[in-house]
């Protein structure tokens, strides 16, 4: 009589065999399966993001033009856009900071122009001036001195906002006789190393992704208003559509996106070099917003001591963009010093 295999016995044997299989290989097998799935998902996502990036860049490839009636001068070989106010008095030249333009001075300049000829220029890399690197303090200082030559200004009061303080310091050190006075506004002129991680970001984030990211930020009214509000504070006028466009438009000019990514992470001068400004025998002033959180509370006082200026003027309630939020107080501090 032939024995019939017992199915239940076979199943039990298989289960027992599985139970005896080492747990390590089973775990590795599961991890490998999940790893392959994760890798496939990452590849699909990367392809999707890349396709979107190319499509978005192509759809937003339009470029802006300078404002109607924009004025330009040749400054150190750079086509430099500038604005001008006033017809009499000694000259005052206003130098903006990073991510700004000559338009940032539009609330202060008319107040100065009642008794001075006032000029504001767009530094290379920003605004509507020609963009030609290197985008560093030395190059922008040479542009500033070239602008003084182009406008026939032998001596002028130089006012630098934020990183613009480093530009006017470098220009004055290079040509001390060209400055009639120096005003550091919300800036200490120091090479602090801020933003040194930008080189790593530039290396990791390549095109087309960096172009996409730049345009997404620039084209967002909400982002522009958010950054403006954080830097300007509650005392600043609210940005309407025209105000948003004033900040956005320079970043849509030809070459603007590339210039932003090529900006030097470190701007300004070493502390020992800034201290040499104290030897320049001209009136000096340091003006800071009381709520400027870009710098420490001690920075205005340390800056004044470093450059040989009187105690700083602190503008109550003002943040980093004091020239926008408190134009009368800023203009008053400049007028009190300008010859």
C-alpha positions in Angstrom: 0.0 0.0 0.0 1.5 3.4 -1.1 1.8 6.1 1.6 0.1 9.4 0.7 2.1 12.5 1.7 0.5 14.6 4.4 0.1 18.2 3.1 -0.1 19.6 6.6 3.2 17.9 7.5 4.9 19.5 4.4 3.6 22.9 5.3 4.8 22.5 8.8 8.2 21.4 7.6 8.5 24.5 5.3 7.5 26.8 8.1 10.0 25.2 10.3 12.7 25.7 7.6 11.8 29.4 7.2 11.9 29.8 10.9 15.3 28.4 11.0 16.6 30.8 8.2 18.8 33.4 9.7 17.1 36.8 10.3 20.1 38.8 8.9 19.7 37.8 5.3 15.9 38.4 5.4 16.5 41.9 6.8 19.1 42.7 4.2 16.8 41.5 1.5 14.0 43.8 2.7 16.4 46.7 2.9 17.6 46.1 -0.6 14.1 46.0 -1.9 13.3 49.3 -0.1 16.5 50.8 -1.3 15.8 50.0 -4.9 12.3 51.5 -4.5 13.7 54.7 -2.9 16.3 55.1 -5.6 13.6 54.7 -8.3 11.5 57.3 -6.6 14.4 59.7 -6.3 15.3 59.3 -10.0 11.6 59.9 -11.0 11.5 63.0 -8.8 14.8 64.3 -10.3 13.6 63.8 -13.8 10.3 65.5 -13.0 12.0 68.5 -11.3 14.5 68.8 -14.2 11.7 68.7 -16.9 9.8 71.4 -14.8 12.9 73.5 -14.4 13.7 73.6 -18.2 10.1 74.3 -19.0 9.7 77.0 -16.4 13.0 78.7 -17.5 11.9 78.7 -21.1 8.5 80.2 -20.2 10.0 82.9 -18.0 12.9 83.9 -20.3 11.7 87.4 -20.9 14.0 90.3 -19.8 13.3 93.7 -18.4 14.5 97.0 -19.6 15.8 100.0 -17.7 13.2 102.6 -16.6 12.2 105.2 -19.1 14.6 108.1 -19.0 17.3 106.3 -17.1 20.7 108.1 -17.1 24.0 106.5 -17.7 27.6 107.5 -17.3 30.9 105.7 -18.1 32.6 105.0 -14.8 35.8 103.0 -14.8 34.8 101.5 -18.1 31.4 100.5 -16.8 28.1 101.8 -18.1 26.7 103.0 -14.9 23.2 104.1 -14.2 22.6 107.0 -11.9 20.0 109.4 -10.5 20.5 113.1 -9.8 18.7 115.6 -7.5 19.3 119.3 -6.8 21.0 122.0 -8.8 23.2 123.8 -6.2 25.5 123.2 -3.3 28.3 120.8 -2.6 27.9 117.3 -4.0 26.7 114.2 -2.0 27.1 110.8 -3.5 24.9 108.0 -2.2 26.1 104.4 -2.5 23.6 101.5 -1.9 24.1 98.1 -0.3 23.6 94.6 -1.6 20.3 93.8 -3.3 19.6 97.5 -3.6 19.8 100.2 -6.3 19.9 104.0 -6.6 16.1 103.9 -6.2 16.5 102.8 -2.6 17.6 106.5 -1.9 14.4 108.0 -3.4 13.0 109.1 0.0 16.3 110.6 1.4 17.8 112.2 -1.7 15.1 114.9 -2.2 15.5 116.0 1.4 19.3 116.4 0.8 18.8 118.2 -2.5 17.4 121.3 -0.9 21.0 122.5 -0.4 23.1 120.0 -2.2 23.7 118.3 -5.6 22.8 114.7 -4.9 23.8 111.7 -6.9 23.1 108.0 -6.5 24.6 105.3 -8.7 23.9 101.6 -9.3 27.0 99.5 -8.4 27.9 96.8 -10.9 26.0 93.6 -10.2 23.0 95.5 -9.0 20.4 97.9 -10.4 20.6 98.8 -14.0 24.4 99.3 -14.4 26.5 97.0 -16.6 27.2 93.8 -14.9 30.9 92.9 -15.1 32.8 91.0 -12.4 34.5 90.6 -10.1 31.7 91.8 -7.9 33.7 92.8 -4.9 34.5 95.8 -2.9 37.6 96.8 -4.7 35.9 96.7 -8.1 32.9 98.7 -6.9 35.2 101.3 -5.3 37.0 101.8 -8.6 33.6 102.2 -10.2 32.6 104.9 -7.6 35.9 106.8 -8.2 35.3 106.5 -11.9 31.8 107.9 -11.4 33.2 111.0 -9.6 35.5 111.5 -12.5 32.7 111.1 -15.0 30.5 113.7 -13.2 33.4 116.1 -12.6 33.1 115.9 -8.8 36.5 116.8 -7.3 35.3 116.3 -3.7 32.0 114.8 -2.5 30.4 113.6 0.7 30.2 109.9 0.3 27.3 108.0 2.0 27.4 104.2 2.0 24.5 102.1 3.2 25.1 98.5 4.5 27.8 96.9 2.3 28.1 100.3 0.5 30.0 101.5 3.6 32.8 99.2 2.6 32.7 100.6 -0.9 33.1 104.2 0.2 35.8 103.3 2.7 37.8 101.5 0.0 37.3 104.5 -2.3 38.4 107.0 0.3 41.5 104.9 1.2 42.5 104.7 -2.4 41.9 108.4 -3.1 41.7 110.3 0.1 41.5 113.7 -1.6 38.2 112.8 -3.3 36.1 112.6 -0.2 34.8 115.7 1.6 33.1 113.5 4.2 32.1 109.9 5.0 28.8 108.6 6.3 28.5 104.9 7.3 24.7 104.2 7.3 23.7 100.8 8.7 27.1 99.4 7.8 30.5 98.9 9.4 32.6 98.3 6.2 34.0 95.1 7.7 34.8 91.9 5.9 32.9 89.7 8.3 32.8 86.5 6.3 29.0 86.6 6.2 27.7 84.3 3.6 30.8 82.2 3.1 28.6 79.1 2.6 27.5 80.6 -0.7 30.4 79.0 -2.5 29.1 75.5 -1.4 25.6 76.4 -2.5 26.9 77.6 -5.9 28.8 74.3 -6.3 25.8 72.1 -5.4 23.0 74.0 -7.1 23.7 74.1 -10.8 21.7 75.2 -13.7 18.9 74.8 -14.7 17.9 74.6 -11.0 19.6 77.8 -9.8 17.9 79.8 -12.5 14.6 78.3 -11.6 15.1 79.1 -7.9 16.1 82.7 -8.6 13.1 83.3 -10.8 10.6 81.7 -8.4 11.9 84.1 -5.7 12.0 87.2 -7.8 8.6 86.6 -9.4 6.9 86.2 -6.0 5.3 89.3 -4.7 4.9 87.6 -1.3 8.6 86.8 -1.0 9.6 90.4 -1.9 7.2 91.9 0.6 8.4 89.4 3.2 12.1 90.3 2.8 11.3 94.0 2.6 9.2 93.8 5.8 11.9 92.0 7.7 14.6 94.4 6.7 12.5 97.6 6.9 10.3 97.1 9.9 6.8 98.3 10.7 7.7 102.0 10.1 8.2 101.4 6.4 5.5 102.3 3.8 3.7 99.2 2.6 4.9 98.0 -0.8 2.2 98.5 -3.5 2.4 96.9 -6.9 4.8 99.6 -8.2 7.0 99.2 -5.1 7.3 95.5 -5.6 8.2 96.1 -9.2 10.9 98.6 -8.3 12.6 95.9 -6.2 12.0 93.1 -8.7 12.8 94.7 -12.0 16.6 95.0 -11.6 16.8 91.2 -11.1 15.1 90.6 -14.4 17.7 92.6 -16.4 20.1 90.7 -18.8 22.9 89.2 -16.8 21.3 89.8 -13.4 20.7 86.2 -12.5 24.3 85.2 -13.3 25.6 88.2 -11.4 23.7 87.2 -8.3 25.3 83.8 -8.3 28.7 85.2 -8.9 28.6 87.7 -6.1 31.5 87.5 -3.7 30.4 85.9 -0.4 32.7 88.2 1.5 32.4 91.9 1.1 34.1 94.8 2.9 37.6 95.3 4.3 39.7 93.8 7.1 39.3 95.6 10.4 42.9 96.9 10.3 42.2 98.4 6.9 38.9 100.0 8.0 40.8 101.5 11.0 43.0 103.4 8.5 39.9 105.5 7.6 40.6 107.3 10.9 43.7 108.9 9.3 41.6 110.6 6.6 41.0 114.1 7.9 37.4 114.7 6.8 34.2 114.8 8.8 32.7 111.4 9.5 29.4 110.1 10.8 28.0 106.7 11.7 24.2 106.3 11.6 22.3 103.1 12.5 18.8 102.0 13.0 18.1 101.2 16.7 16.4 97.9 15.6 18.9 96.9 13.0 19.4 93.2 13.7 21.9 92.7 10.9 24.5 94.0 13.4 25.0 93.8 17.1 24.0 96.6 19.4 27.6 97.4 20.0 28.5 97.7 16.3 27.6 101.4 15.7 29.8 102.4 18.7 32.7 100.2 17.7 32.4 101.5 14.1 32.5 105.1 15.2 35.6 104.5 17.4 37.3 102.5 14.6 37.0 105.2 12.0 37.5 108.2 14.3 33.9 109.5 14.1 31.9 111.1 16.9 29.4 108.9 18.8 26.9 107.4 16.4 23.5 108.6 15.6 20.9 106.0 16.5 17.5 106.3 14.8 14.8 105.0 17.2 12.5 102.4 15.7 14.5 102.0 12.5 15.6 98.6 11.2 18.3 97.9 8.5 16.6 100.0 5.8 16.6 103.2 7.9 16.9 105.2 4.7 13.4 104.0 3.7 11.7 103.9 7.0 13.1 107.2 8.5 14.3 109.4 5.7 14.1 112.7 7.6 16.2 111.4 10.5 18.8 109.9 8.1 18.9 113.1 5.9 19.2 115.2 9.0 22.3 113.2 10.2 23.9 113.6 6.8 23.1 117.3 6.5 24.6 117.9 10.0 27.9 116.7 8.7 28.0 117.6 5.0 29.8 120.8 4.2 
